[in-house]
Amino acid sequence: MSFADLLASFIGRTVEIYFAMNPLIVGQLMSVDGCTFTVQINNTYYYSPPVTVTVVADEIAFVRIIA
């Protein structure tokens, strides 16, 4: 089982994505492709809609499944 296959089983759940050099991302896992996945995060502005972020799997340190 690959990392993408394992991560795909958690679609729809809240995840924390940790990077070696960048701040973490917290949001809902939306989709998983072979080497990328998308996460919907809440924007930090009060009235802004959620934002979808694409993450390259090679750039992450680890993923924590929250809920």
PDB file of N, CA, C and O in Angstrom:
ATOM      1  N   MET A   1       0.846  -1.168   0.000  1.00  0.00           N
ATOM      2  CA  MET A   1       0.000   0.000   0.000  1.00  0.00           C
ATOM      3  C   MET A   1       0.898   1.240   0.000  1.00  0.00           C
ATOM      4  O   MET A   1       1.812   1.357   0.816  1.00  0.00           O
ATOM      5  N   SER A   2       0.628   2.147  -0.913  1.00  0.00           N
ATOM      6  CA  SER A   2       1.420   3.374  -1.008  1.00  0.00           C
ATOM      7  C   SER A   2       0.883   4.425  -0.038  1.00  0.00           C
ATOM      8  O   SER A   2      -0.190   4.266   0.545  1.00  0.00           O
ATOM      9  N   PHE A   3       1.651   5.496   0.119  1.00  0.00           N
ATOM     10  CA  PHE A   3       1.243   6.602   0.977  1.00  0.00           C
ATOM     11  C   PHE A   3      -0.052   7.220   0.466  1.00  0.00           C
ATOM     12  O   PHE A   3      -0.931   7.560   1.259  1.00  0.00           O
ATOM     13  N   ALA A   4      -0.180   7.368  -0.856  1.00  0.00           N
ATOM     14  CA  ALA A   4      -1.389   7.955  -1.447  1.00  0.00           C
ATOM     15  C   ALA A   4      -2.604   7.064  -1.183  1.00  0.00           C
ATOM     16  O   ALA A   4      -3.684   7.576  -0.886  1.00  0.00           O
ATOM     17  N   ASP A   5      -2.451   5.753  -1.283  1.00  0.00           N
ATOM     18  CA  ASP A   5      -3.556   4.838  -1.010  1.00  0.00           C
ATOM     19  C   ASP A   5      -3.998   4.923   0.445  1.00  0.00           C
ATOM     20  O   ASP A   5      -5.192   4.930   0.745  1.00  0.00           O
ATOM     21  N   LEU A   6      -3.031   4.986   1.334  1.00  0.00           N
ATOM     22  CA  LEU A   6      -3.337   5.102   2.760  1.00  0.00           C
ATOM     23  C   LEU A   6      -4.040   6.419   3.060  1.00  0.00           C
ATOM     24  O   LEU A   6      -5.029   6.449   3.792  1.00  0.00           O
ATOM     25  N   LEU A   7      -3.532   7.500   2.497  1.00  0.00           N
ATOM     26  CA  LEU A   7      -4.116   8.818   2.726  1.00  0.00           C
ATOM     27  C   LEU A   7      -5.517   8.920   2.131  1.00  0.00           C
ATOM     28  O   LEU A   7      -6.374   9.601   2.694  1.00  0.00           O
ATOM     29  N   ALA A   8      -5.765   8.259   1.010  1.00  0.00           N
ATOM     30  CA  ALA A   8      -7.079   8.309   0.362  1.00  0.00           C
ATOM     31  C   ALA A   8      -8.169   7.708   1.245  1.00  0.00           C
ATOM     32  O   ALA A   8      -9.341   8.058   1.104  1.00  0.00           O
ATOM     33  N   SER A   9      -7.800   6.820   2.141  1.00  0.00           N
ATOM     34  CA  SER A   9      -8.805   6.230   3.025  1.00  0.00           C
ATOM     35  C   SER A   9      -9.300   7.225   4.080  1.00  0.00           C
ATOM     36  O   SER A   9     -10.263   6.940   4.791  1.00  0.00           O
ATOM     37  N   PHE A  10      -8.654   8.378   4.186  1.00  0.00           N
ATOM     38  CA  PHE A  10      -9.041   9.398   5.160  1.00  0.00           C
ATOM     39  C   PHE A  10      -9.677  10.624   4.516  1.00  0.00           C
ATOM     40  O   PHE A  10      -9.766  11.666   5.165  1.00  0.00           O
ATOM     41  N   ILE A  11     -10.119  10.539   3.273  1.00  0.00           N
ATOM     42  CA  ILE A  11     -10.772  11.665   2.597  1.00  0.00           C
ATOM     43  C   ILE A  11     -12.020  12.063   3.385  1.00  0.00           C
ATOM     44  O   ILE A  11     -12.811  11.213   3.794  1.00  0.00           O
ATOM     45  N   GLY A  12     -12.176  13.367   3.587  1.00  0.00           N
ATOM     46  CA  GLY A  12     -13.307  13.894   4.334  1.00  0.00           C
ATOM     47  C   GLY A  12     -13.007  14.146   5.798  1.00  0.00           C
ATOM     48  O   GLY A  12     -13.825  14.734   6.506  1.00  0.00           O
ATOM     49  N   ARG A  13     -11.857  13.714   6.256  1.00  0.00           N
ATOM     50  CA  ARG A  13     -11.492  13.892   7.658  1.00  0.00           C
ATOM     51  C   ARG A  13     -10.572  15.098   7.831  1.00  0.00           C
ATOM     52  O   ARG A  13      -9.958  15.557   6.867  1.00  0.00           O
ATOM     53  N   THR A  14     -10.480  15.599   9.029  1.00  0.00           N
ATOM     54  CA  THR A  14      -9.619  16.739   9.331  1.00  0.00           C
ATOM     55  C   THR A  14      -8.191  16.252   9.534  1.00  0.00           C
ATOM     56  O   THR A  14      -7.951  15.284  10.255  1.00  0.00           O
ATOM     57  N   VAL A  15      -7.244  16.936   8.890  1.00  0.00           N
ATOM     58  CA  VAL A  15      -5.836  16.546   8.956  1.00  0.00           C
ATOM     59  C   VAL A  15      -4.968  17.752   9.300  1.00  0.00           C
ATOM     60  O   VAL A  15      -5.330  18.897   9.030  1.00  0.00           O
ATOM     61  N   GLU A  16      -3.828  17.471   9.894  1.00  0.00           N
ATOM     62  CA  GLU A  16      -2.768  18.458  10.084  1.00  0.00           C
ATOM     63  C   GLU A  16      -1.611  18.015   9.215  1.00  0.00           C
ATOM     64  O   GLU A  16      -1.191  16.861   9.289  1.00  0.00           O
ATOM     65  N   ILE A  17      -1.086  18.913   8.390  1.00  0.00           N
ATOM     66  CA  ILE A  17       0.021  18.600   7.491  1.00  0.00           C
ATOM     67  C   ILE A  17       1.229  19.402   7.963  1.00  0.00           C
ATOM     68  O   ILE A  17       1.190  20.631   8.030  1.00  0.00           O
ATOM     69  N   TYR A  18       2.288  18.694   8.285  1.00  0.00           N
ATOM     70  CA  TYR A  18       3.507  19.320   8.787  1.00  0.00           C
ATOM     71  C   TYR A  18       4.585  19.292   7.709  1.00  0.00           C
ATOM     72  O   TYR A  18       4.778  18.281   7.034  1.00  0.00           O
ATOM     73  N   PHE A  19       5.281  20.411   7.557  1.00  0.00           N
ATOM     74  CA  PHE A  19       6.368  20.554   6.609  1.00  0.00           C
ATOM     75  C   PHE A  19       7.676  20.736   7.375  1.00  0.00           C
ATOM     76  O   PHE A  19       7.668  21.108   8.548  1.00  0.00           O
ATOM     77  N   ALA A  20       8.781  20.477   6.716  1.00  0.00           N
ATOM     78  CA  ALA A  20      10.081  20.692   7.349  1.00  0.00           C
ATOM     79  C   ALA A  20      10.385  22.185   7.492  1.00  0.00           C
ATOM     80  O   ALA A  20      10.944  22.599   8.507  1.00  0.00           O
ATOM     81  N   MET A  21      10.028  22.996   6.497  1.00  0.00           N
ATOM     82  CA  MET A  21      10.417  24.400   6.494  1.00  0.00           C
ATOM     83  C   MET A  21       9.235  25.386   6.535  1.00  0.00           C
ATOM     84  O   MET A  21       9.462  26.581   6.729  1.00  0.00           O
ATOM     85  N   ASN A  22       8.013  24.941   6.362  1.00  0.00           N
ATOM     86  CA  ASN A  22       6.853  25.832   6.295  1.00  0.00           C
ATOM     87  C   ASN A  22       5.917  25.586   7.470  1.00  0.00           C
ATOM     88  O   ASN A  22       5.988  24.532   8.102  1.00  0.00           O
ATOM     89  N   PRO A  23       5.035  26.545   7.775  1.00  0.00           N
ATOM     90  CA  PRO A  23       4.060  26.327   8.851  1.00  0.00           C
ATOM     91  C   PRO A  23       3.069  25.226   8.486  1.00  0.00           C
ATOM     92  O   PRO A  23       2.879  24.917   7.309  1.00  0.00           O
ATOM     93  N   LEU A  24       2.453  24.650   9.479  1.00  0.00           N
ATOM     94  CA  LEU A  24       1.526  23.547   9.240  1.00  0.00           C
ATOM     95  C   LEU A  24       0.239  24.042   8.624  1.00  0.00           C
ATOM     96  O   LEU A  24      -0.096  25.223   8.712  1.00  0.00           O
ATOM     97  N   ILE A  25      -0.480  23.125   7.997  1.00  0.00           N
ATOM     98  CA  ILE A  25      -1.790  23.378   7.402  1.00  0.00           C
ATOM     99  C   ILE A  25      -2.779  22.472   8.115  1.00  0.00           C
ATOM    100  O   ILE A  25      -2.516  21.284   8.302  1.00  0.00           O
ATOM    101  N   VAL A  26      -3.917  23.029   8.514  1.00  0.00           N
ATOM    102  CA  VAL A  26      -4.985  22.253   9.138  1.00  0.00           C
ATOM    103  C   VAL A  26      -6.233  22.427   8.294  1.00  0.00           C
ATOM    104  O   VAL A  26      -6.637  23.555   8.012  1.00  0.00           O
ATOM    105  N   GLY A  27      -6.851  21.324   7.886  1.00  0.00           N
ATOM    106  CA  GLY A  27      -8.061  21.410   7.092  1.00  0.00           C
ATOM    107  C   GLY A  27      -8.632  20.045   6.798  1.00  0.00           C
ATOM    108  O   GLY A  27      -8.184  19.033   7.338  1.00  0.00           O
ATOM    109  N   GLN A  28      -9.633  20.032   5.931  1.00  0.00           N
ATOM    110  CA  GLN A  28     -10.316  18.795   5.562  1.00  0.00           C
ATOM    111  C   GLN A  28      -9.699  18.231   4.284  1.00  0.00           C
ATOM    112  O   GLN A  28      -9.571  18.937   3.284  1.00  0.00           O
ATOM    113  N   LEU A  29      -9.323  16.975   4.324  1.00  0.00           N
ATOM    114  CA  LEU A  29      -8.735  16.310   3.162  1.00  0.00           C
ATOM    115  C   LEU A  29      -9.814  16.104   2.111  1.00  0.00           C
ATOM    116  O   LEU A  29     -10.825  15.452   2.372  1.00  0.00           O
ATOM    117  N   MET A  30      -9.600  16.664   0.913  1.00  0.00           N
ATOM    118  CA  MET A  30     -10.619  16.633  -0.139  1.00  0.00           C
ATOM    119  C   MET A  30     -10.366  15.548  -1.187  1.00  0.00           C
ATOM    120  O   MET A  30     -11.289  14.832  -1.574  1.00  0.00           O
ATOM    121  N   SER A  31      -9.116  15.425  -1.649  1.00  0.00           N
ATOM    122  CA  SER A  31      -8.809  14.420  -2.672  1.00  0.00           C
ATOM    123  C   SER A  31      -7.339  14.063  -2.605  1.00  0.00           C
ATOM    124  O   SER A  31      -6.514  14.812  -2.081  1.00  0.00           O
ATOM    125  N   VAL A  32      -7.035  12.884  -3.158  1.00  0.00           N
ATOM    126  CA  VAL A  32      -5.659  12.391  -3.180  1.00  0.00           C
ATOM    127  C   VAL A  32      -5.365  11.886  -4.577  1.00  0.00           C
ATOM    128  O   VAL A  32      -6.131  11.108  -5.147  1.00  0.00           O
ATOM    129  N   ASP A  33      -4.233  12.341  -5.128  1.00  0.00           N
ATOM    130  CA  ASP A  33      -3.740  11.864  -6.411  1.00  0.00           C
ATOM    131  C   ASP A  33      -2.436  11.134  -6.122  1.00  0.00           C
ATOM    132  O   ASP A  33      -2.051  11.018  -4.959  1.00  0.00           O
ATOM    133  N   GLY A  34      -1.761  10.650  -7.122  1.00  0.00           N
ATOM    134  CA  GLY A  34      -0.528   9.911  -6.912  1.00  0.00           C
ATOM    135  C   GLY A  34       0.517  10.649  -6.112  1.00  0.00           C
ATOM    136  O   GLY A  34       1.091  10.076  -5.186  1.00  0.00           O
ATOM    137  N   CYS A  35       0.789  11.911  -6.438  1.00  0.00           N
ATOM    138  CA  CYS A  35       1.840  12.655  -5.734  1.00  0.00           C
ATOM    139  C   CYS A  35       1.352  13.976  -5.162  1.00  0.00           C
ATOM    140  O   CYS A  35       2.147  14.716  -4.582  1.00  0.00           O
ATOM    141  N   THR A  36       0.081  14.293  -5.307  1.00  0.00           N
ATOM    142  CA  THR A  36      -0.475  15.518  -4.732  1.00  0.00           C
ATOM    143  C   THR A  36      -1.791  15.203  -4.022  1.00  0.00           C
ATOM    144  O   THR A  36      -2.437  14.193  -4.300  1.00  0.00           O
ATOM    145  N   PHE A  37      -2.167  16.071  -3.120  1.00  0.00           N
ATOM    146  CA  PHE A  37      -3.484  15.973  -2.523  1.00  0.00           C
ATOM    147  C   PHE A  37      -3.989  17.358  -2.196  1.00  0.00           C
ATOM    148  O   PHE A  37      -3.201  18.292  -2.048  1.00  0.00           O
ATOM    149  N   THR A  38      -5.315  17.500  -2.079  1.00  0.00           N
ATOM    150  CA  THR A  38      -5.911  18.805  -1.827  1.00  0.00           C
ATOM    151  C   THR A  38      -6.565  18.820  -0.449  1.00  0.00           C
ATOM    152  O   THR A  38      -7.137  17.831   0.009  1.00  0.00           O
ATOM    153  N   VAL A  39      -6.458  19.975   0.186  1.00  0.00           N
ATOM    154  CA  VAL A  39      -6.998  20.184   1.520  1.00  0.00           C
ATOM    155  C   VAL A  39      -7.789  21.480   1.504  1.00  0.00           C
ATOM    156  O   VAL A  39      -7.316  22.493   0.988  1.00  0.00           O
ATOM    157  N   GLN A  40      -8.996  21.454   2.067  1.00  0.00           N
ATOM    158  CA  GLN A  40      -9.796  22.669   2.180  1.00  0.00           C
ATOM    159  C   GLN A  40      -9.537  23.261   3.554  1.00  0.00           C
ATOM    160  O   GLN A  40      -9.799  22.629   4.577  1.00  0.00           O
ATOM    161  N   ILE A  41      -9.018  24.489   3.565  1.00  0.00           N
ATOM    162  CA  ILE A  41      -8.701  25.158   4.824  1.00  0.00           C
ATOM    163  C   ILE A  41      -9.601  26.370   4.990  1.00  0.00           C
ATOM    164  O   ILE A  41     -10.069  26.951   4.011  1.00  0.00           O
ATOM    165  N   ASN A  42      -9.835  26.743   6.235  1.00  0.00           N
ATOM    166  CA  ASN A  42     -10.565  27.974   6.520  1.00  0.00           C
ATOM    167  C   ASN A  42      -9.590  29.123   6.409  1.00  0.00           C
ATOM    168  O   ASN A  42      -8.491  29.085   6.962  1.00  0.00           O
ATOM    169  N   ASN A  43     -10.007  30.142   5.686  1.00  0.00           N
ATOM    170  CA  ASN A  43      -9.180  31.328   5.550  1.00  0.00           C
ATOM    171  C   ASN A  43      -9.126  32.044   6.892  1.00  0.00           C
ATOM    172  O   ASN A  43     -10.060  31.938   7.687  1.00  0.00           O
ATOM    173  N   THR A  44      -8.064  32.756   7.148  1.00  0.00           N
ATOM    174  CA  THR A  44      -7.902  33.425   8.441  1.00  0.00           C
ATOM    175  C   THR A  44      -8.755  34.675   8.574  1.00  0.00           C
ATOM    176  O   THR A  44      -8.900  35.202   9.677  1.00  0.00           O
ATOM    177  N   TYR A  45      -9.318  35.158   7.484  1.00  0.00           N
ATOM    178  CA  TYR A  45     -10.182  36.326   7.546  1.00  0.00           C
ATOM    179  C   TYR A  45     -11.585  35.905   7.946  1.00  0.00           C
ATOM    180  O   TYR A  45     -12.039  34.818   7.590  1.00  0.00           O
ATOM    181  N   TYR A  46     -12.266  36.760   8.679  1.00  0.00           N
ATOM    182  CA  TYR A  46     -13.544  36.402   9.293  1.00  0.00           C
ATOM    183  C   TYR A  46     -14.613  36.036   8.268  1.00  0.00           C
ATOM    184  O   TYR A  46     -15.308  35.039   8.460  1.00  0.00           O
ATOM    185  N   TYR A  47     -14.770  36.790   7.205  1.00  0.00           N
ATOM    186  CA  TYR A  47     -15.853  36.559   6.258  1.00  0.00           C
ATOM    187  C   TYR A  47     -15.412  35.850   4.981  1.00  0.00           C
ATOM    188  O   TYR A  47     -16.214  35.707   4.059  1.00  0.00           O
ATOM    189  N   SER A  48     -14.190  35.412   4.904  1.00  0.00           N
ATOM    190  CA  SER A  48     -13.698  34.776   3.690  1.00  0.00           C
ATOM    191  C   SER A  48     -14.162  33.327   3.609  1.00  0.00           C
ATOM    192  O   SER A  48     -14.262  32.647   4.630  1.00  0.00           O
ATOM    193  N   PRO A  49     -14.444  32.855   2.401  1.00  0.00           N
ATOM    194  CA  PRO A  49     -14.834  31.447   2.242  1.00  0.00           C
ATOM    195  C   PRO A  49     -13.609  30.528   2.393  1.00  0.00           C
ATOM    196  O   PRO A  49     -12.471  30.994   2.340  1.00  0.00           O
ATOM    197  N   PRO A  50     -13.846  29.237   2.578  1.00  0.00           N
ATOM    198  CA  PRO A  50     -12.719  28.293   2.658  1.00  0.00           C
ATOM    199  C   PRO A  50     -11.905  28.290   1.371  1.00  0.00           C
ATOM    200  O   PRO A  50     -12.420  28.612   0.301  1.00  0.00           O
ATOM    201  N   VAL A  51     -10.637  27.927   1.482  1.00  0.00           N
ATOM    202  CA  VAL A  51      -9.709  27.912   0.363  1.00  0.00           C
ATOM    203  C   VAL A  51      -9.220  26.478   0.163  1.00  0.00           C
ATOM    204  O   VAL A  51      -8.951  25.773   1.136  1.00  0.00           O
ATOM    205  N   THR A  52      -9.103  26.042  -1.095  1.00  0.00           N
ATOM    206  CA  THR A  52      -8.571  24.724  -1.398  1.00  0.00           C
ATOM    207  C   THR A  52      -7.092  24.854  -1.734  1.00  0.00           C
ATOM    208  O   THR A  52      -6.710  25.646  -2.595  1.00  0.00           O
ATOM    209  N   VAL A  53      -6.257  24.065  -1.045  1.00  0.00           N
ATOM    210  CA  VAL A  53      -4.810  24.114  -1.195  1.00  0.00           C
ATOM    211  C   VAL A  53      -4.333  22.775  -1.754  1.00  0.00           C
ATOM    212  O   VAL A  53      -4.761  21.718  -1.291  1.00  0.00           O
ATOM    213  N   THR A  54      -3.446  22.820  -2.751  1.00  0.00           N
ATOM    214  CA  THR A  54      -2.837  21.609  -3.292  1.00  0.00           C
ATOM    215  C   THR A  54      -1.462  21.427  -2.667  1.00  0.00           C
ATOM    216  O   THR A  54      -0.647  22.349  -2.655  1.00  0.00           O
ATOM    217  N   VAL A  55      -1.213  20.231  -2.148  1.00  0.00           N
ATOM    218  CA  VAL A  55       0.037  19.924  -1.460  1.00  0.00           C
ATOM    219  C   VAL A  55       0.760  18.819  -2.218  1.00  0.00           C
ATOM    220  O   VAL A  55       0.153  17.812  -2.585  1.00  0.00           O
ATOM    221  N   VAL A  56       2.052  19.006  -2.453  1.00  0.00           N
ATOM    222  CA  VAL A  56       2.878  17.982  -3.089  1.00  0.00           C
ATOM    223  C   VAL A  56       3.368  17.040  -1.988  1.00  0.00           C
ATOM    224  O   VAL A  56       3.939  17.484  -0.992  1.00  0.00           O
ATOM    225  N   ALA A  57       3.145  15.758  -2.171  1.00  0.00           N
ATOM    226  CA  ALA A  57       3.443  14.771  -1.121  1.00  0.00           C
ATOM    227  C   ALA A  57       4.922  14.723  -0.758  1.00  0.00           C
ATOM    228  O   ALA A  57       5.254  14.417   0.387  1.00  0.00           O
ATOM    229  N   ASP A  58       5.810  15.011  -1.686  1.00  0.00           N
ATOM    230  CA  ASP A  58       7.244  14.954  -1.401  1.00  0.00           C
ATOM    231  C   ASP A  58       7.714  16.064  -0.471  1.00  0.00           C
ATOM    232  O   ASP A  58       8.810  15.971   0.081  1.00  0.00           O
ATOM    233  N   GLU A  59       6.916  17.111  -0.282  1.00  0.00           N
ATOM    234  CA  GLU A  59       7.325  18.255   0.523  1.00  0.00           C
ATOM    235  C   GLU A  59       6.874  18.183   1.978  1.00  0.00           C
ATOM    236  O   GLU A  59       7.228  19.059   2.768  1.00  0.00           O
ATOM    237  N   ILE A  60       6.098  17.158   2.356  1.00  0.00           N
ATOM    238  CA  ILE A  60       5.590  17.100   3.719  1.00  0.00           C
ATOM    239  C   ILE A  60       6.492  16.243   4.608  1.00  0.00           C
ATOM    240  O   ILE A  60       7.163  15.325   4.136  1.00  0.00           O
ATOM    241  N   ALA A  61       6.494  16.562   5.895  1.00  0.00           N
ATOM    242  CA  ALA A  61       7.227  15.764   6.877  1.00  0.00           C
ATOM    243  C   ALA A  61       6.336  14.624   7.376  1.00  0.00           C
ATOM    244  O   ALA A  61       6.749  13.464   7.386  1.00  0.00           O
ATOM    245  N   PHE A  62       5.110  14.964   7.790  1.00  0.00           N
ATOM    246  CA  PHE A  62       4.137  13.936   8.170  1.00  0.00           C
ATOM    247  C   PHE A  62       2.745  14.514   8.211  1.00  0.00           C
ATOM    248  O   PHE A  62       2.566  15.731   8.221  1.00  0.00           O
ATOM    249  N   VAL A  63       1.754  13.633   8.236  1.00  0.00           N
ATOM    250  CA  VAL A  63       0.347  14.010   8.286  1.00  0.00           C
ATOM    251  C   VAL A  63      -0.259  13.397   9.537  1.00  0.00           C
ATOM    252  O   VAL A  63      -0.059  12.217   9.826  1.00  0.00           O
ATOM    253  N   ARG A  64      -1.003  14.214  10.275  1.00  0.00           N
ATOM    254  CA  ARG A  64      -1.703  13.736  11.465  1.00  0.00           C
ATOM    255  C   ARG A  64      -3.198  13.792  11.193  1.00  0.00           C
ATOM    256  O   ARG A  64      -3.719  14.836  10.802  1.00  0.00           O
ATOM    257  N   ILE A  65      -3.889  12.684  11.396  1.00  0.00           N
ATOM    258  CA  ILE A  65      -5.337  12.613  11.203  1.00  0.00           C
ATOM    259  C   ILE A  65      -6.000  13.026  12.515  1.00  0.00           C
ATOM    260  O   ILE A  65      -5.769  12.403  13.551  1.00  0.00           O
ATOM    261  N   ILE A  66      -6.825  14.078  12.475  1.00  0.00           N
ATOM    262  CA  ILE A  66      -7.443  14.618  13.683  1.00  0.00           C
ATOM    263  C   ILE A  66      -8.802  13.982  13.947  1.00  0.00           C
ATOM    264  O   ILE A  66      -9.019  13.396  15.008  1.00  0.00           O
ATOM    265  N   ALA A  67      -9.704  14.093  13.000  1.00  0.00           N
ATOM    266  CA  ALA A  67     -11.063  13.592  13.219  1.00  0.00           C
ATOM    267  C   ALA A  67     -11.604  12.949  11.968  1.00  0.00           C
ATOM    268  O   ALA A  67     -12.737  12.468  11.962  1.00  0.00           O
TER     269      ALA A  67
END
